[in-house]
Amino acid sequence: MKPLNTLLSNTGTTIFTVMSALAVQHGSINLGQGFPDTDGPADVLKAAADALMDGRNQYPPMAGVPELRQAVAAANRRFYGLEVDPDSEVVVTSGATEAITACLMALLNPGDEVVLIEPLYDTYLPVVRLLGAVPKLVRLQPPKWELPRAELAAAFGPKTKAILLNTPMNPCSKVFTAAELAFIAELLQKHDAYAVCDEVYEHLTFDGWKHIPLMTLPGMRERCLRIGSAGKTFSATGWKVGYITAPKALAGVAIKAHQNLTFTTPPNLQRAAAVGLAKDDSYFASLSGDLQAKRDLLADGLARIGFKVLPVQGTYFVTTDFRPLGFNGDDAAFCRFITEQAKVTAIPVTAFYEGAAPSHYARFAFCKKPEVLTEALARLERLFASGALTRPAASA
């Protein structure tokens, strides 16, 4: 038999699948994968249910139903002062992951270089490589995750086509500062490059941190494709409704990629997402406020147990250094250990890097009910109070 696609054949099962299966096997509380354990706002869910019964269940417009495209444009104006044409500058996709892929397809030719910032979401590298482009990796360092400007500048060159920028950033929970974004904007202009901006956690920021879309900076309006997610904003990750905001020329090519990926997205979910984007300011404030309280509950508890907890400015995740606990092993071994012994699951942060990486960090998701977080903390506290740290170094 002739060989199949080499890249995909050599790609292993994602760490999220591996750890989630392990969590099921051991009856563990799964704080690995980032999805809420409660549904989103009732009026948005009802809008989706009602829309199933209104006789509009055939193919919607490829770019998205007018209601959602208009709502995305209105949200851009409301939150960021961006004026967007809903008819030519918004594309609705089947999730933000598809949106990222469509944007990269719209930009990249084989041999183009793409700047990526580690630690990074696990689909970025495979998609770049499937398109024949060349990733140029720049690494942020814990615990502050500050942008290394010299290294970033060195990653740009004559073949640079784009940067893929995630802010607020998974997994390290960083919100890029105005100064860091200005530096990135300067590099993009200098090298005549584009930015694919993964901003799915745009409304999930804490402690007064505010998300700033790169698109709002001078000279960036025509260079950016900005991606949002109904799943993250309305705690309905299974809906897989994403949306791209881009200048007409870029959106026009992104929609051709979308045509060849999924073509359309369920119309009832699109119309419900439009209802959600029109919700008043109190909803968006409560979204971040409730999550901040859960962050504090989990972070404070982990610190009490003995973890070193890194700053969390946004997203669903808290990154911890488990070395103070005295565990003798790497992050994969640690996450397996606590899943088996404490019945609590986390994700090893090395999964978000290519090659050698810091191997003493574990990522926990706090987008869960307070009682679930409290029980997870109690299980971990019992484990580490029991003197159970006798496991030798190993890898999962």
C-alpha positions as semicolon CSV with decimal commas, in nm:
position;residue;x (nm);y (nm);z (nm)
1;M;0,000;0,000;0,000
2;K;0,124;0,349;-0,081
3;P;0,197;0,564;0,224
4;L;-0,063;0,808;0,355
5;N;-0,003;1,174;0,436
6;T;0,325;1,172;0,627
7;L;0,253;1,464;0,859
8;L;-0,088;1,340;0,969
9;S;0,025;0,978;0,992
10;N;0,306;1,080;1,225
11;T;0,086;1,305;1,438
12;G;0,001;1,138;1,767
13;T;-0,322;1,150;1,963
14;T;-0,366;1,491;2,124
15;I;-0,271;1,527;2,487
16;F;-0,629;1,636;2,559
17;T;-0,765;1,306;2,429
18;V;-0,501;1,108;2,618
19;M;-0,557;1,281;2,950
20;S;-0,936;1,289;2,915
21;A;-0,939;0,913;2,852
22;L;-0,716;0,863;3,155
23;A;-0,951;1,078;3,361
24;V;-1,248;0,860;3,261
25;Q;-1,051;0,543;3,336
26;H;-0,970;0,658;3,690
27;G;-1,293;0,844;3,769
28;S;-1,094;1,166;3,790
29;I;-1,213;1,527;3,804
30;N;-1,097;1,652;3,465
31;L;-0,937;1,996;3,497
32;G;-0,737;1,929;3,181
33;Q;-0,952;2,024;2,884
34;G;-1,088;2,379;2,881
35;F;-1,465;2,357;2,866
36;P;-1,722;2,477;3,120
37;D;-1,933;2,222;3,306
38;T;-2,243;2,442;3,293
39;D;-2,441;2,563;2,994
40;G;-2,440;2,922;2,877
41;P;-2,712;3,187;2,921
42;A;-3,067;3,052;2,901
43;D;-3,190;3,310;2,651
44;V;-2,913;3,221;2,408
45;L;-2,986;2,849;2,442
46;K;-3,358;2,912;2,391
47;A;-3,284;3,119;2,080
48;A;-3,096;2,820;1,937
49;A;-3,380;2,581;2,022
50;D;-3,647;2,812;1,880
51;A;-3,447;2,865;1,562
52;L;-3,455;2,490;1,492
53;M;-3,832;2,509;1,457
54;D;-3,873;2,821;1,244
55;G;-3,841;2,652;0,906
56;R;-3,490;2,775;0,820
57;N;-3,284;2,459;0,844
58;Q;-3,137;2,440;0,495
59;Y;-2,801;2,577;0,383
60;P;-2,749;2,928;0,517
61;P;-2,540;3,183;0,326
62;M;-2,182;3,064;0,303
63;A;-2,044;3,373;0,480
64;G;-2,294;3,336;0,764
65;V;-2,653;3,438;0,833
66;P;-2,707;3,816;0,811
67;E;-2,810;3,836;1,177
68;L;-2,477;3,703;1,302
69;R;-2,261;3,896;1,057
70;Q;-2,438;4,214;1,163
71;A;-2,398;4,121;1,531
72;V;-2,024;4,060;1,485
73;A;-1,987;4,397;1,315
74;A;-2,184;4,566;1,594
75;A;-1,969;4,395;1,860
76;N;-1,652;4,515;1,691
77;R;-1,784;4,870;1,707
78;R;-1,920;4,838;2,062
79;F;-1,616;4,683;2,227
80;Y;-1,326;4,811;2,018
81;G;-1,442;5,104;1,803
82;L;-1,383;4,908;1,482
83;E;-1,608;4,990;1,188
84;V;-1,674;4,669;0,997
85;D;-1,888;4,597;0,691
86;P;-2,098;4,291;0,785
87;D;-2,154;4,204;0,419
88;S;-1,791;4,191;0,308
89;E;-1,569;4,184;0,620
90;V;-1,720;3,906;0,836
91;V;-1,701;3,530;0,773
92;V;-1,875;3,279;1,001
93;T;-1,699;2,944;1,042
94;S;-1,760;2,611;1,214
95;G;-1,555;2,700;1,517
96;A;-1,245;2,908;1,575
97;T;-1,017;2,619;1,481
98;E;-1,167;2,620;1,134
99;A;-1,135;2,998;1,128
100;I;-0,762;2,973;1,206
101;T;-0,718;2,715;0,930
102;A;-0,916;2,921;0,679
103;C;-0,713;3,234;0,758
104;L;-0,385;3,052;0,716
105;M;-0,506;2,895;0,391
106;A;-0,599;3,241;0,267
107;L;-0,250;3,377;0,331
108;L;0,008;3,105;0,285
109;N;0,187;2,959;-0,012
110;P;0,441;2,676;0,018
111;G;0,770;2,812;0,148
112;D;0,619;3,113;0,324
113;E;0,734;3,161;0,682
114;V;0,496;3,202;0,977
115;V;0,603;3,334;1,316
116;L;0,452;3,136;1,604
117;I;0,484;3,204;1,975
118;E;0,540;2,919;2,220
119;P;0,377;2,782;2,424
120;L;0,105;2,742;2,160
121;Y;-0,227;2,577;2,088
122;D;-0,168;2,233;1,944
123;T;-0,331;2,278;1,602
124;Y;-0,117;2,572;1,492
125;L;0,195;2,385;1,385
126;P;0,026;2,099;1,195
127;V;-0,188;2,338;0,990
128;V;0,109;2,559;0,900
129;R;0,305;2,254;0,789
130;L;0,015;2,096;0,599
131;L;0,005;2,413;0,391
132;G;0,374;2,377;0,310
133;A;0,472;2,684;0,510
134;V;0,767;2,708;0,748
135;P;0,710;2,782;1,118
136;K;0,952;3,018;1,294
137;L;0,914;2,963;1,667
138;V;0,969;3,228;1,934
139;R;0,946;3,121;2,298
140;L;0,802;3,307;2,596
141;Q;0,959;3,222;2,931
142;P;0,774;3,165;3,258
143;P;0,681;3,298;3,500
144;K;0,614;3,642;3,347
145;W;0,580;3,530;2,982
146;E;0,717;3,863;2,856
147;L;0,761;3,911;2,483
148;P;1,130;3,856;2,389
149;R;1,165;4,143;2,146
150;A;1,510;4,063;2,007
151;E;1,417;3,701;1,940
152;L;1,086;3,803;1,781
153;A;1,255;4,055;1,553
154;A;1,510;3,792;1,450
155;A;1,230;3,552;1,352
156;F;1,103;3,794;1,087
157;G;1,271;3,799;0,748
158;P;1,214;3,833;0,371
159;K;0,998;3,518;0,360
160;T;0,777;3,610;0,655
161;K;0,414;3,610;0,544
162;A;0,237;3,623;0,881
163;I;0,239;3,594;1,256
164;L;-0,018;3,381;1,436
165;L;-0,093;3,568;1,756
166;N;-0,303;3,434;2,044
167;T;-0,413;3,687;2,304
168;P;-0,543;3,630;2,566
169;M;-0,305;3,339;2,538
170;N;-0,361;2,968;2,596
171;P;-0,200;2,801;2,788
172;C;-0,005;3,068;2,975
173;S;-0,300;3,302;3,043
174;K;-0,112;3,610;2,924
175;V;-0,280;3,925;2,791
176;F;-0,043;4,105;2,555
177;T;0,025;4,465;2,654
178;A;-0,022;4,770;2,435
179;A;0,356;4,809;2,413
180;E;0,406;4,447;2,306
181;L;0,135;4,479;2,042
182;A;0,289;4,801;1,913
183;F;0,622;4,622;1,871
184;I;0,452;4,341;1,678
185;A;0,271;4,596;1,461
186;E;0,600;4,766;1,380
187;L;0,751;4,435;1,267
188;L;0,449;4,355;1,050
189;Q;0,472;4,689;0,873
190;K;0,848;4,665;0,832
191;H;0,823;4,318;0,674
192;D;0,492;4,371;0,490
193;A;0,334;4,077;0,674
194;Y;-0,011;3,983;0,804
195;A;-0,146;3,874;1,141
196;V;-0,389;3,593;1,215
197;C;-0,525;3,691;1,556
198;D;-0,673;3,414;1,769
199;E;-0,879;3,615;2,016
200;V;-1,129;3,354;2,135
201;Y;-1,077;3,453;2,501
202;E;-1,129;3,822;2,430
203;H;-1,398;3,865;2,699
204;L;-1,227;3,646;2,959
205;T;-0,979;3,881;3,128
206;F;-0,923;3,958;3,495
207;D;-0,788;4,211;3,746
208;G;-0,854;4,506;3,518
209;W;-0,663;4,362;3,222
210;K;-0,830;4,454;2,894
211;H;-0,795;4,274;2,566
212;I;-0,663;4,496;2,286
213;P;-0,714;4,361;1,933
214;L;-0,403;4,408;1,721
215;M;-0,641;4,523;1,449
216;T;-0,712;4,844;1,642
217;L;-0,351;4,965;1,624
218;P;-0,241;5,217;1,358
219;G;-0,165;5,050;1,026
220;M;-0,308;4,714;1,132
221;R;-0,665;4,734;1,002
222;E;-0,564;4,605;0,657
223;R;-0,320;4,342;0,786
224;C;-0,523;4,151;1,045
225;L;-0,770;3,867;1,041
226;R;-0,936;3,867;1,384
227;I;-1,102;3,550;1,516
228;G;-1,373;3,526;1,781
229;S;-1,565;3,233;1,930
230;A;-1,926;3,199;2,037
231;G;-1,831;2,880;2,218
232;K;-1,594;3,059;2,454
233;T;-1,803;3,375;2,492
234;F;-2,129;3,191;2,567
235;S;-1,993;2,882;2,745
236;A;-2,113;2,652;2,467
237;T;-1,792;2,507;2,329
238;G;-1,974;2,224;2,150
239;W;-2,153;2,469;1,922
240;K;-1,839;2,534;1,717
241;V;-1,935;2,878;1,590
242;G;-1,645;3,107;1,508
243;Y;-1,620;3,432;1,318
244;I;-1,348;3,610;1,126
245;T;-1,329;3,989;1,099
246;A;-1,098;4,099;0,819
247;P;-1,064;4,365;0,549
248;K;-1,260;4,284;0,235
249;A;-0,964;4,156;0,033
250;L;-0,854;3,913;0,304
251;A;-1,207;3,806;0,398
252;G;-1,279;3,733;0,033
253;V;-1,002;3,473;0,018
254;A;-1,076;3,335;0,366
255;I;-1,431;3,262;0,258
256;K;-1,299;3,057;-0,034
257;A;-1,102;2,849;0,214
258;H;-1,416;2,816;0,429
259;Q;-1,606;2,700;0,120
260;N;-1,364;2,412;0,083
261;L;-1,355;2,320;0,451
262;T;-1,711;2,320;0,587
263;F;-1,902;2,554;0,352
264;T;-2,156;2,657;0,618
265;T;-2,230;2,647;0,990
266;P;-2,562;2,541;1,153
267;P;-2,801;2,835;1,104
268;N;-2,986;2,799;1,433
269;L;-2,660;2,825;1,628
270;Q;-2,557;3,126;1,425
271;R;-2,879;3,309;1,504
272;A;-2,845;3,222;1,873
273;A;-2,488;3,355;1,874
274;A;-2,624;3,681;1,733
275;V;-2,862;3,703;2,029
276;G;-2,568;3,648;2,262
277;L;-2,348;3,917;2,109
278;A;-2,630;4,167;2,161
279;K;-2,654;4,099;2,535
280;D;-2,598;4,397;2,760
281;D;-2,273;4,492;2,930
282;S;-2,371;4,322;3,256
283;Y;-2,349;3,981;3,090
284;F;-1,992;4,032;2,972
285;A;-1,892;4,179;3,309
286;S;-2,043;3,885;3,496
287;L;-1,875;3,638;3,260
288;S;-1,527;3,760;3,353
289;G;-1,625;3,828;3,714
290;D;-1,755;3,477;3,775
291;L;-1,450;3,324;3,610
292;Q;-1,217;3,544;3,815
293;A;-1,379;3,414;4,132
294;K;-1,324;3,056;4,014
295;R;-0,966;3,140;3,922
296;D;-0,905;3,274;4,271
297;L;-1,066;2,968;4,430
298;L;-0,844;2,727;4,238
299;A;-0,525;2,935;4,240
300;D;-0,543;3,008;4,612
301;G;-0,611;2,644;4,688
302;L;-0,323;2,519;4,475
303;A;-0,088;2,770;4,637
304;R;-0,201;2,653;4,981
305;I;-0,120;2,293;4,886
306;G;0,230;2,397;4,781
307;F;0,218;2,465;4,408
308;K;0,383;2,779;4,275
309;V;0,100;2,947;4,085
310;L;0,188;3,168;3,789
311;P;-0,005;3,490;3,712
312;V;-0,337;3,449;3,532
313;Q;-0,452;3,754;3,335
314;G;-0,711;3,583;3,116
315;T;-0,850;3,257;2,964
316;Y;-0,971;2,947;3,151
317;F;-0,634;2,826;3,277
318;V;-0,389;2,846;3,564
319;T;-0,031;2,725;3,515
320;T;0,151;2,584;3,815
321;D;0,508;2,486;3,895
322;F;0,492;2,160;4,089
323;R;0,861;2,146;4,190
324;P;0,796;2,282;4,542
325;L;0,590;1,969;4,608
326;G;0,899;1,753;4,567
327;F;0,769;1,536;4,283
328;N;1,047;1,335;4,119
329;G;0,945;1,334;3,753
330;D;0,847;1,542;3,451
331;D;0,514;1,711;3,380
332;A;0,365;1,416;3,190
333;A;0,449;1,186;3,479
334;F;0,309;1,436;3,728
335;C;-0,023;1,470;3,546
336;R;-0,056;1,094;3,524
337;F;0,036;1,065;3,893
338;I;-0,229;1,304;4,018
339;T;-0,489;1,150;3,785
340;E;-0,422;0,803;3,921
341;Q;-0,356;0,891;4,285
342;A;-0,567;1,201;4,355
343;K;-0,831;1,151;4,083
344;V;-0,764;1,502;3,949
345;T;-0,645;1,559;3,592
346;A;-0,430;1,842;3,452
347;I;-0,240;1,893;3,126
348;P;0,142;1,884;3,101
349;V;0,259;2,216;2,960
350;T;0,528;2,053;2,744
351;A;0,239;1,954;2,515
352;F;0,229;2,318;2,402
353;Y;0,591;2,325;2,282
354;E;0,792;2,167;2,004
355;G;1,117;2,013;2,122
356;A;1,277;2,053;2,461
357;A;1,071;2,267;2,697
358;P;1,032;2,343;3,067
359;S;0,902;2,014;3,207
360;H;0,784;2,111;3,556
361;Y;0,457;2,292;3,481
362;A;0,099;2,164;3,483
363;R;-0,206;2,349;3,351
364;F;-0,539;2,334;3,533
365;A;-0,873;2,462;3,396
366;F;-1,090;2,662;3,637
367;C;-1,401;2,698;3,416
368;K;-1,588;2,451;3,640
369;K;-1,848;2,472;3,914
370;P;-1,706;2,598;4,246
371;E;-1,801;2,275;4,418
372;V;-1,606;2,077;4,157
373;L;-1,298;2,295;4,209
374;T;-1,333;2,263;4,586
375;E;-1,351;1,883;4,565
376;A;-1,051;1,872;4,330
377;L;-0,850;2,078;4,577
378;A;-0,953;1,855;4,864
379;R;-0,835;1,547;4,672
380;L;-0,500;1,705;4,590
381;E;-0,455;1,825;4,946
382;R;-0,517;1,475;5,081
383;L;-0,266;1,328;4,837
384;F;0,016;1,567;4,912
385;A;-0,048;1,557;5,285
386;S;-0,020;1,178;5,282
387;G;0,349;1,158;5,196
388;A;0,270;0,974;4,872
389;L;0,552;1,132;4,672
390;T;0,758;0,819;4,625
391;R;0,704;0,779;4,252
392;P;1,031;0,770;4,047
393;A;1,087;0,993;3,749
394;A;0,893;0,872;3,447
395;S;0,710;0,989;3,138
396;A;0,346;0,928;3,061
